[in-house]
Amino acid sequence: MKRAISDLFATIQAINKKYATPALKTNKPTKIALLFLRIYLLLLVGLLFFKLFMTIKQG
């Protein structure tokens, strides 16, 4: 069991190492646009959880 878990972690580390550096070069406006999209996504997820908690609270 311990061997299987260590193999799994080794596989995950190998995948993370392979994709650590992006394959595509992006310019500054693209990076800014992606940053705004990430912020927007986090905002939407936050609103979703807020709505969920408010719905649960109201019963």
Backbone as a printed PyTorch tensor [residue, N CA C, xyz], in Angstrom:
tensor([[[  0.8290,  -1.1850,   0.0000],
         [  0.0000,   0.0000,   0.0000],
         [  0.8820,   1.2610,   0.0000]],

        [[  1.9090,   1.2290,   0.8560],
         [  2.8050,   2.3760,   0.9280],
         [  3.5420,   2.5820,  -0.3920]],

        [[  3.9010,   1.4930,  -1.0360],
         [  4.6000,   1.5540,  -2.3280],
         [  3.6980,   2.1580,  -3.4080]],

        [[  2.4250,   1.8010,  -3.4010],
         [  1.4810,   2.3300,  -4.3870],
         [  1.3000,   3.8370,  -4.2150]],

        [[  1.2240,   4.2900,  -2.9740],
         [  1.0600,   5.7230,  -2.7040],
         [  2.3090,   6.4900,  -3.1300]],

        [[  3.4870,   5.9410,  -2.8410],
         [  4.7170,   6.6310,  -3.2300],
         [  4.8600,   6.6670,  -4.7530]],

        [[  4.4310,   5.6090,  -5.4260],
         [  4.4520,   5.6140,  -6.8990],
         [  3.4970,   6.6610,  -7.4550]],

        [[  2.3420,   6.7980,  -6.8250],
         [  1.3670,   7.7980,  -7.2540],
         [  1.9390,   9.2010,  -7.1090]],

        [[  2.5720,   9.4690,  -5.9780],
         [  3.1790,  10.7840,  -5.7680],
         [  4.3250,  11.0350,  -6.7410]],

        [[  5.0910,  10.0120,  -7.0510],
         [  6.1830,  10.1560,  -8.0170],
         [  5.6270,  10.4810,  -9.4000]],

        [[  4.5400,   9.8510,  -9.7670],
         [  3.9010,  10.1340, -11.0600],
         [  3.3950,  11.5700, -11.1080]],

        [[  2.7620,  12.0030, -10.0440],
         [  2.2520,  13.3810,  -9.9790],
         [  3.4030,  14.3790, -10.0630]],

        [[  4.4930,  14.1060,  -9.3650],
         [  5.6510,  15.0040,  -9.4190],
         [  6.2430,  15.0610, -10.8260]],

        [[  6.2770,  13.9370, -11.5140],
         [  6.8120,  13.9150, -12.8820],
         [  5.9300,  14.7380, -13.8160]],

        [[  4.6240,  14.6290, -13.6630],
         [  3.7000,  15.4100, -14.4890],
         [  3.8550,  16.8950, -14.1890]],

        [[  3.9300,  17.2520, -12.9190],
         [  4.1010,  18.6570, -12.5410],
         [  5.4110,  19.2280, -13.0750]],

        [[  6.4660,  18.4300, -13.0370],
         [  7.7580,  18.8840, -13.5500],
         [  7.6970,  19.1090, -15.0590]],

        [[  6.9980,  18.2110, -15.7630],
         [  6.8940,  18.3180, -17.2180],
         [  6.1640,  19.5870, -17.6320]],

        [[  5.1120,  19.9460, -16.9140],
         [  4.2960,  21.0940, -17.2910],
         [  4.5740,  22.3360, -16.4480]],

        [[  5.7130,  22.3970, -15.7740],
         [  6.0420,  23.5440, -14.9290],
         [  6.2530,  24.8130, -15.7480]],

        [[  6.8570,  24.6590, -16.9110],
         [  7.0680,  25.8270, -17.7720],
         [  6.0940,  25.7530, -18.9370]],

        [[  5.4340,  26.8660, -19.2430],
         [  4.4520,  26.8390, -20.3320],
         [  5.1240,  26.6240, -21.6890]],

        [[  4.4130,  25.9520, -22.5740],
         [  4.9490,  25.6660, -23.9040],
         [  4.7860,  26.8600, -24.8370]],

        [[  3.8270,  27.7210, -24.5410],
         [  3.5550,  28.8750, -25.3920],
         [  4.0970,  30.1500, -24.7620]],

        [[  4.5720,  31.0420, -25.5860],
         [  4.9970,  32.3620, -25.1260],
         [  3.7860,  33.2910, -25.2000]],

        [[  3.5510,  34.0390, -24.1340],
         [  2.4320,  34.9780, -24.1200],
         [  2.9640,  36.3860, -23.9120]],

        [[  2.2810,  37.3390, -24.5110],
         [  2.6920,  38.7220, -24.3340],
         [  1.9700,  39.3190, -23.1300]],

        [[  2.3320,  40.5370, -22.7770],
         [  1.8080,  41.1540, -21.5580],
         [  0.2930,  41.3490, -21.5870]],

        [[ -0.3090,  41.8410, -22.6870],
         [ -1.7700,  41.9810, -22.6930],
         [ -2.5110,  40.6500, -22.4870]],

        [[ -1.9540,  39.5760, -23.0200],
         [ -2.5790,  38.2630, -22.8360],
         [ -2.5100,  37.8390, -21.3750]],

        [[ -1.3830,  38.0660, -20.7380],
         [ -1.2480,  37.7260, -19.3240],
         [ -2.2080,  38.5350, -18.4750]],

        [[ -2.3790,  39.8150, -18.8070],
         [ -3.3100,  40.6700, -18.0570],
         [ -4.7450,  40.1780, -18.2500]],

        [[ -5.0960,  39.8250, -19.4810],
         [ -6.4400,  39.3160, -19.7520],
         [ -6.7070,  38.0210, -18.9870]],

        [[ -5.7240,  37.1270, -18.9460],
         [ -5.8800,  35.8820, -18.2020],
         [ -6.0030,  36.1380, -16.7030]],

        [[ -5.2810,  37.1300, -16.2000],
         [ -5.3940,  37.4890, -14.7910],
         [ -6.8030,  37.9760, -14.4720]],

        [[ -7.3610,  38.8410, -15.3210],
         [ -8.7190,  39.3230, -15.1040],
         [ -9.7330,  38.1830, -15.1900]],

        [[ -9.5060,  37.2390, -16.0900],
         [-10.4040,  36.0940, -16.1770],
         [-10.3460,  35.2290, -14.9210]],

        [[ -9.1570,  35.0660, -14.3570],
         [ -9.0350,  34.3150, -13.1040],
         [ -9.7790,  35.0170, -11.9770]],

        [[ -9.6010,  36.3310, -11.8820],
         [-10.2890,  37.1040, -10.8480],
         [-11.8020,  37.0000, -11.0220]],

        [[-12.2720,  37.1020, -12.2600],
         [-13.6960,  36.9940, -12.5530],
         [-14.2240,  35.6190, -12.1610]],

        [[-13.4710,  34.5640, -12.4670],
         [-13.8760,  33.2140, -12.1060],
         [-13.9700,  33.0650, -10.5910]],

        [[-12.9790,  33.5800,  -9.8670],
         [-13.0230,  33.5070,  -8.4010],
         [-14.2130,  34.2780,  -7.8500]],

        [[-14.5210,  35.4160,  -8.4480],
         [-15.6770,  36.1960,  -8.0260],
         [-16.9700,  35.4040,  -8.2450]],

        [[-17.1030,  34.7750,  -9.3870],
         [-18.3050,  33.9860,  -9.6600],
         [-18.4380,  32.7990,  -8.6970]],

        [[-17.3410,  32.1290,  -8.4300],
         [-17.3820,  31.0020,  -7.4900],
         [-17.7310,  31.5040,  -6.0970]],

        [[-17.1800,  32.6510,  -5.7100],
         [-17.5190,  33.2420,  -4.4120],
         [-18.9870,  33.5870,  -4.3160]],

        [[-19.5500,  34.1650,  -5.3720],
         [-20.9770,  34.4770,  -5.3750],
         [-21.8290,  33.2200,  -5.3140]],

        [[-21.3710,  32.1790,  -5.9810],
         [-22.0920,  30.9040,  -5.9460],
         [-22.1420,  30.3430,  -4.5310]],

        [[-21.0130,  30.3490,  -3.8430],
         [-20.9900,  29.8680,  -2.4610],
         [-21.7960,  30.7740,  -1.5390]],

        [[-21.7450,  32.0750,  -1.7650],
         [-22.5370,  33.0110,  -0.9660],
         [-24.0270,  32.7060,  -1.1260]],

        [[-24.4650,  32.5070,  -2.3590],
         [-25.8640,  32.1780,  -2.6270],
         [-26.2390,  30.8550,  -1.9710]],

        [[-25.3370,  29.8730,  -2.0350],
         [-25.5910,  28.5800,  -1.4070],
         [-25.7690,  28.7270,   0.1000]],

        [[-24.8630,  29.4520,   0.7380],
         [-24.9520,  29.6260,   2.1820],
         [-26.1880,  30.4140,   2.5840]],

        [[-26.5580,  31.4270,   1.7980],
         [-27.7540,  32.2060,   2.1120],
         [-29.0040,  31.3530,   1.9480]],

        [[-29.0120,  30.4810,   0.9510],
         [-30.1580,  29.5960,   0.7470],
         [-30.2600,  28.5870,   1.8860]],

        [[-29.1460,  28.0370,   2.3180],
         [-29.1350,  27.1010,   3.4310],
         [-29.5730,  27.7970,   4.7160]],

        [[-29.1110,  29.0180,   4.9140],
         [-29.4290,  29.7660,   6.1350],
         [-30.9260,  30.0630,   6.2220]],

        [[-31.5560,  30.3580,   5.0850],
         [-32.9800,  30.6640,   5.0860],
         [-33.8330,  29.4120,   5.2650]],

        [[-33.2620,  28.2840,   5.0030],
         [-33.9720,  27.0340,   5.2240],
         [-34.7290,  26.5850,   4.1070]]])
